[in-house]
Amino acid sequence: METEAPGKLSLALPLAGGAALSLVWKADRNGILCLELDVRLPYEGGIRRNQNDQGEMTMLLEAVYHRPKLNWAYAYDRETVHLRLRTKRGDVDRVQAAAGDKYGWEQTVTDIELRLFASDAMFDYWEAAVTPAFRRLRYAFKLYSGGRTLYRTEAGFFEELPDNPPALFEFPYLNPADVFEPPAWVKDAVFYQIFPERFANGDPSLNPEGTLPWGGEPTEESFFGGDLQGVMDRLDHLTELGVNAIYFTPVFEAETNHKYDTQDYMRVDRRFGTNAKLKELVDLCHARGIRVLLDAVFNHCGQSFAPFADALENGERSRYAGWFHRRPWPSGSGGLSPYETYAFEPLMPKLNTAHPEVKKYLLEVARYWIEEIGIDGWRLDVANEVDHRFWREFRLTVKEAKPDAYILGEIWHDSIMWLQGDQFDAVMNYPFSSAVLEFFAQEDIGAGEFADAIGRQLAAYPRQATEAAFNLLGSHDTPRLLTICGGSVPKMKLAALFLLAYPGAPCIYYGDEVGLDGGGDPGCRKCMEWDADRQNADLLAFYKAAIALRRSSPALRSAGLRFLLAEPGGRRARLRAQGRRTAPAHRDERPRRDGEPAVRLGASARQRCRSASFLPRVRRGGRSRGFEPLARTSRPA
């Protein structure tokens, strides 16, 4: 890594077969920070446009997609609606939206330019930010391709904008209560994941029987004595590294070293410390500006969880029988357990989160650790196997206890249905992990394919979900980053640098910063290396510098990331991360969460309505037939 000048950082890496890869961060004099990624990796691709029999360019209409809500038309904040449209890649030259108020269409309709904000192998994704004057929005898209122009409405495609407004798309009303608002602090967070049993042994008196010497080879059953006091003793390391949030894997009473088999949800595991010790740790973290996220397992419990032990002993007579998803008591069939479990693990029975008593108990757990211990949020294990209704009530409970608590779900696949503002703030972004590792670490894909994967990610969710996403390159569930990189520290640096330049909250897995390696579980869960002579000092210095640059550069925390170039032959790729820009004079220049201006259907549209004092004339049945001037004293507020 080279620091060529203030605000500029570069890395270069030779690859097999004469290929090369380099990444440069640099800030221009306007404070816009750009990423330039030069790539020489094989990639075959290319975009062909459609032609008719006369050789004229045509649009592939089947590829054009939009649907109100989800990630296609959504409230970004309490004033702004984002509109998105998908088209075939390279098929459309320009997209506009004709947008206005549904009760004053003729007086408010305005043409809005959409920008091409992302692309993948098949599609282009267009976006515009709009501020409706009256919180309502009716709209259609105008597509330009070659010499042809088409309108896309809810009713289909038209050569001219339909005279019938109900045929258009509609965002009925921007209700503040419906706005998805992840905690603002997450966008600026750099997380550090700690597996407590392997981070530091600060109180040997808590060591379980058979504790092994620190640094030994881990197994699935081994204990090394890591505890909460050990974390407290090493907080200086985290502060010097530059992280400002910690994600702990489970700390509750359990039998295993990983603690995902919860025995008592209301008690810190005795081998880690006490509830009071955890509160002391949380208070120390807060004093340093570090947030704390705990891991909860509400999909299943451990076999020693008291209600399950009672249900297992008493069967249908147990008052807790309904707490679990039972197969016919007393035994199952086909060699299966008599109860449903996580995967096929008999030590982890699945909880029935639809049961009123289970729900009440788990929601009290969620509230207790926030209100009594002071934690800042929850990471939720196997979150996609718990019913949506439970998660909606869970969110209400957590946000009531702490409005800016962070709710993070462990989901490895597309998660749009959990990211609508009524369940999670974010999910663990494993699709991002896969793209970065395949490109930087494993060299399985080229520049174009990498750009496609990242473009697909940027288009998959509302922008605020991207800004709050939990981005990682390794965890307790995966091989370590250095191992995936084949032991190559330069490759690891490049992958980590991209992680720290990407929108969302990056997470560093404990020990990555000093060069820990390891394969899958249990290898990825080895003891933290505290001997400075055995740490990779150069790698540690790199992480400190890269984290500091991210935290000092708003552009690196913005969702305004765009590939400017990713050549089909894999010769060169260039990215731009933009944190702020000068807005055109006709746009609303008030600062927004994403740093980009929104087209404001306000000054002119609102003025036209008010100057004519238009209000809807309503016929019987409540449907508007048109508009007519009313007395000025009756104009809309």
N, C-alpha and C positions, 0 to 999 in steps of 0.2 A: 504494500500500500504506500502511495506517495501523496503527501500534502504539498501541492505545487504552489499554492497561494492561499490566502485567507478565503474561505468559502469554496475551495476546490479540492476534491479528493479523487484519486484515480487508482484503478487496479488493472493489472494485465495478467493474462494467463495463457501460455502456449498449450495447445491440445494435440492429441494424436493426429498423425497424418498431415502435419504442417498447418493444421487449423490453429486459430487464435481467437481469443475472447478478451475484450477489455470493457471496463465500465468507468465512466467519469461522471462525477457530480460537479456542477459549477453553477454559481449564481451570477446573473448579469447585473448591470448597474441599476436596474429597476427592481432588484430584489426577487426576480423570478428565477427559481432554481430548476435547472434542466438536467436530465439524465441522458447520457449518450452511451449506447450499448453497441459496440462494434463486434460483429459475429462472423465467424467463418465455420459454419457447420452445414452438413448436407440437408437440404430441404427441397422437395419437389412440390411445386404448387403453381398457382396461376389462376386468374379469374377470366372467364369468357363471358361476354355479354350475349344476350339473345338477339337473333336476327330473324326477320321474316323472309318470305320467298324472294322479296325484292332487295334483300341485303340491308334493310333498314333496321336500326336498333329498336328493340321492343322491351317492355318490362315483363318480368315473370310475376304475374299478379298473384299466383298461388303462394309466393314467398312473402307477400305483404301481410303483416299481422299487427293488430292492435286490439286491446280489450281494456275497457275502463277498470280501474283498481289494480290490485296486485302490484307488479313492478312496471306497469305500462302507463298508468295515470294515477298518481298518488299525491297526497299532501306531503310536501317536504318539510314545511313548517306551518305555522298558523296563518300564514298569508299566501304561501306559494304552492302552486300545483306543478308537478313535473309531468310533461307529456312525452311519451316515447312511441316510436314506430320502428318496425323491423322491415327491411327490404332485402332482396337478394344482394349479395356482395357485389359491388361495382356496377349495379344495375341502374341506379338512380343518381342523377347529378345533384339534385337539390330537393329539399322538402320544406314546405311551409304548412302552418296550421292556420286555418280561418277560425278564429275563436271569438266568442262574445257571450253575453248574458242571455239566458234562454227566455227571459221575460222582456228583453229589449234588444233583440237580435239585430235589427236593422240599424239601430242607433249605436251599438257597441262593437259590432264585428270588426276585427282587426287581423291583418296578416302577420304571422309570427314566424320568424326563421328558425328552423331546427338545425342543430349542429350535429355532425357525425361524431359521436363520442366514443364508439367502440365498434369493433368488427371481429368476427371469427371466421372459420373456414368457409362458412356458407352464407352468412348474413352480415349486413350493416345495421347498426343501431343508431337511431337519431333521437335527439332530445332537445326540449326547450323548457325553460322555467317561466311560468306565467303567474302574475299576481292579479287575480280577478277582483274587480272593483267591488262586487257585491257577493263574493265568495262562491258564486255559481259559475259554471263554465259549460258552454255548448261548443262543439268544435268538429271540424273535418280536416283531413290532411290533403294537401295539394302536392302531387308528385311530378317532378320534371325529369324527363329522360330523353336526351337527344332533342328532337323537335316536338315531342309529345308531352301533353299535360293531362293528368287524370286526378280526380278527386276520390278519396277513399272515405266513405261514411259508414255508419253502422248498417246501412241498407245495402252497401256494395260499392261498386266503382261507377263513376259518372264523368262524362266529358265536361259538364258544367256543374257548379255548385247547386244542389237541389233547392228549389224554392220552399220546400217543406221542412222547416227546422227540426221537427221530430225525427226525421231520417238521419240526423247527425248523431255523433257520439255525445255523451253527457257525463260530466262530473257534477252530480246534483247539488252538493253543498259541502263546503269546507268546514266541517264541524271541528272545533278545537279538541273536543274529547276524542276524536278519531285519529288525531295526528300521532304517528309513531315517533316518539322522542326518546331515543337512547340517552343515557347519561352523558352530559357534555364532556366530562373529564376523561371518558374512555378514549376519545379521539386523540388525546395527548398522552396516553398511558404507554409505558413500555413495561410489559409484564415479565416476571421471572417465576418459572414453575419450580416448586420445591416438592420433592418426595421425602417427607419428614424423616423416615426411618434411615435414610442414606445421606442426609445433608451434613449433620454435625452432632456429635455426642457431647452434650454439655453437662449432663448429670448422670454419671455412671451408676448412681444408686437406683436408677429406674431401669437399668438393664434387665431384660428378661433372662431367664435361665438359658444357658447355652449361647449367650452372645459371643460373636466371633470378633477377633481383632479387626480394628478399623482398616479398610482397604482390601480385605480379602475378596476372593471370588464369590459373587453372589449366586444364590440358588433361589428357587421359588419359596423355600421354607426358611431361609437364613435370616438372622437378626444381627444388626451391628450396633444398635443402641442409639440411633438418631432420635432427637427429642426437641421439644420447643425451646428449652434453654440453649441448646446448640444453635438454633436460629438466632436467638437474641444475642448470643456471643459474636455472631458473624454479620450483624447488620451493617457494620462499617464496609464490608466487602460489597454489599448491595448498593449502598449509597455511593461509593466510589465508582462502581460500575455505571451508575446513572439510571437504574431502574426506579420506577415510582409506583409499582404495583406488584403484589405477590399472589400467585395462585398456588394454594396448598392442595395436594391430593388429600384424601380423607384423614381426619385426625380423631374421629370418634371411636369409642370402644369397639374392638373387633379382635378376632383371633389371629388373623393373618398379618404379614408385614405390610401389605398394601392397604388394608383396612376397607376394602370395598365390600366386605361381608359384615355390615354393621350389626353390632350386638345391642348397643344403647345409643340412640340418637341424641340424647341429652347430656352426654358425658364425654369429655376428652379421654382418650385411651390412657390408662394408668402408666403405660410405658413411654408416653410422650410428656405427661405432666398432669395438670388439673385445669378445670375451667378457669380458675383464677389466674393460672399461669398463661393461658391463652389470652385472657383479657389484658394482662400485663404486656404481652408481646404485641397485641393489636395497638395498645396505647403508645408503645415505643415506636411502632411503625408510623402511626399517624403523626407523631411528633417530628418525624423525618420527612413527612409528605408522601408516605407510602401507603397505598390502599391495600386491603386484604380481602381475598376471595377464598371462600371455603368450598370444598367439594361435597356434594350431597348425593346419596344414592337412594332415590325414591322409587325406582323401578323395582328393586328387590332389596332384601335384607340378608342378614346372615342366619345360618341355621340355629345359632344360639340366641337369636332375638326372642325375648320372653314370650310374646304372643304366638310366635311360630312353634316354640317348644311346647306350649300348652295345646295348640291345635294338633300338633303331631302326636301328642300323647292321648288326647281325648277325642280326636276325630270330630264327627259331626256334633258331639255333645259340647265341644269347646265353645265358649263365647267368642273366640277369635277365629272360628272356622271360616267365617265370611271375609276375613281379612286377606285371604289368599285365593288364588285361582285353583280350585281343587279339581282333581280328577276323582272318580268314585272312590270313596274311602272303603276299606282301609288301604287298598293297594291300587297301583296303576296297572296298565296293561302294556304288553310289548316291551317289557324291560324298562319302561319309563318310571319316573318318580310318581307318587300319588298326588303331586302338586306341580303346577307349572313353575319353571325356573328361568333364570337368566341363561340363555343358550341351553346347554344340557348339563349345567353345573348344579348338582343336587345340594351343594352347600349354600346356594343363593336362591331361595324361593321368591317368586314374583309376588309383589304386593298388589292387592286389589284397590287401586286408588279411587275407584268409583264408590267404594263403601264409605258411608258417612263417618264412621268412627276412625277409619284409616285416614281419611281426608282431614278430619279435625286434628288428629295427632300430628300428621306431617306438616300441616300449616302452622301449628303451634311451634314445631321444631324450627321452621323457617323464620318465624317471628322472634323466637327466643335468642338465637345467636346474633341477630341484628340488634335487637333492643338491649340485651343484657351484656353482650360481649363487644358489640360495636363493629362487627364485620361490615364490609362494603358491598357484598353481593355473594352470589352463588354460582358455582359451576355444577351442572346437573348431569349425572352419569346416565348413559343409555336413555337419553331424553326422548327419543323418537318412539319408544315403546310404551310410553305413559300416555293416557288419554288426554286429548286436547282440553276437555272441560276442566280437568284438574289443573293443568298449567294456567288456564285463564284465572282460576281462583287463586292459584299460587301467586301470580303477578299482582293481583289486587292486594293480597296480604303483604307481600314484600314491599310494594311501592307505598303502601300506607305506613309501614314501619320506617322506611327510608326512601323518599322519592327518587333519589339519585343512585339507588342500589343497582348494580350491574347483574343481569340475569343471562347466563351463558349456558347454552345447551350443547351437549356432546352429540352431534349429528355429523355423519361422514358424507352425506349425499345432499342433493338439492333440498333446501330447507325453506322455501318460500312460504309454506303454510304455517310455519312457526314464527315468521318474521313480518307479521302484519300489525305489530304494536299491541297485541292482546296477549302475547305469551312471552317470547324471549326478546332480549335486546340484541343478541348475537348468537352465533354458533361457532364451533371450532372449524376453521376454514381449511379442511383437508383437501378439497379440490385445488385450492391455491398451492398448498404444500406439494401436491403431486406434480403440478406444472413446473414449479421452481426446481424441484429435485430432478425431474426428468431432463430439464434443460441444462442447469448448471452442474449438477452432481453426476448424473448418469450418462449424459450426452446422448440420450435416446431420441430426442427431437431437435429440430433445427429452429432457427430464429422465427420463421414464419409460423410454425406450429406453436411455438411458445407465445407469440403475439396473439394467435387465435385463442389459445386457452385463457390468457389473461383477459382478452376482450369479452369472451363468453362470461367470465366471472363478473366483470364490471357491469354487464347488462342483466345479470341474473336477478339482482335484488334492487330495491329502492336505494337511493344514494345514502341515506342515513344508516342503512344496514351495512353498506360497504364501509362507511366511516367508523362503525363500531365493531366490525368483524374481528374475531380473535385469530390472528394469523400466526402460524407456527411452522417450524421445519423439523420438529422432533418432539417426542413426549415419552412418558412412561409406557406408552402403547406401541412405540415404533423403534426401529434401530436408531442409534444416534447419528447426528448430522455428519460428523467426521467419518464415521464408518460408511455411511451411504456415499460419501465423497471418495471412498477408496483410500482414505488416509491423506488425501490431498488438502493441505491447509489453504492454498490459494483458491481452490474450488469452493471450499467452505466459506471463505471470506466473500467471494462473489455472491453466493446464495444468501448469506446473512446480510450483505449490503443491499440486495434487492428487497429482502424482507423489511429492512429498516427504511426503505424508500417507498414503500407501498402503503396505500390508505388502509386504515384500521389500526388495531392495537397489536403490535408485534410481541411475541413471547419468546424469551430465551429459556431453554431447558437447562436446569442447574448443571454446571460443569462444562457445558459447551464452550463457554468463554475461556476455559483454561485447557481445553484439548482433551476432555474425556471422550473415549470411544466406547463402543459396545454394540452388539447385535440386538436382536429382539429380546423381549422379556425372558430371562432375568438380566441379560447383559446390559441392557439400557438403564438398569437401576443400580449400578455400582455406586460405591461410596464416593462422595465428593473428595477431590484432591486438595488438601490444604497445605501440603509441603511446597513452598514456593520454588524449590529447586526442581520439582517434578511437574510444575505447571508450565504451559507454553506462554511465556511472558509476552512474546510478540503478538500472539492471538488475543491475549487479554487486553493489551494496549489498543489493538484494532477495535475490539468491541467497545471499549470506553470511548474512543474517538468517534466511531460511527453512531453510537447512541447519543453522544453529545451533539453531533451534527443534526441528527433527526430532531432532537428536542429544541434546537435553536432555529430550525428552518420550517416555518409554517407550510411551505410547499410540499415537504415530505410527509405531511400529515393530512394533505388534502386529497380528495377523490378526483382532482383534476389531472389524472394521469392518462397520457395518451401516447400510443405508438405512432410516431411520425413516419417511420420507415421500417419495414421488415421485408427485405428483398426476397422474392420467391426462391432465389438460389441460395439463400442463407448467408449471403455475403455481408450484410450490414443491417443492423436494427438501431433505431433511435427512438428514445422515449422523451417525453416532456412532462415534468411534474410542475404544475402551476398553482401557486397559492394565492396569488392576487393578480389583478390586471386592471387597466383603466377601462372603465365601461364606456361604450358609446353614449353620446349625449342623450339619445332618445330612450335610453334604458333607465330603469330604476337603479340608482347608484347606492342605495342603502346597503350596508354590509349584510351578507347572508351567511348561513352556516358553511356553505361550500365555497365561499369566496367568489362566486360568480353572480353577475347581475341577472335579474329576472325582467322579462318584458312585463310592464305594468299596464294591465287593462284598467287604468285608473284615470289619470289626469284628463285625457281627451274623452275617453268613453264615459266616465262619470259626469264630466262637464256637459257632454252632449245630452245625456239623459236629464240632467238637472235644468239645463237651459230651456229645454222644451217641456220640462215638468211632466215627463212621461210616467204613467203608471198603467198597469195592465187593466184592460176592460175584461171582466170575468163573466162568463155566461153561466147559466144554471148547470150544476155538475162540477163547477170549480175549475173548468179548463179555460185557459186564456185564448181569446180569439184574435187579439190584436192589441194595439196601443193607441191611446188617445190622450191629448193634452188635458191635464186637470189643473185646478187652481194651484198656484205656486205654493200656497200654504199646505197643500196635500202631498208635496213631493216626497220621495223616499228619503229616509235619514241617511 
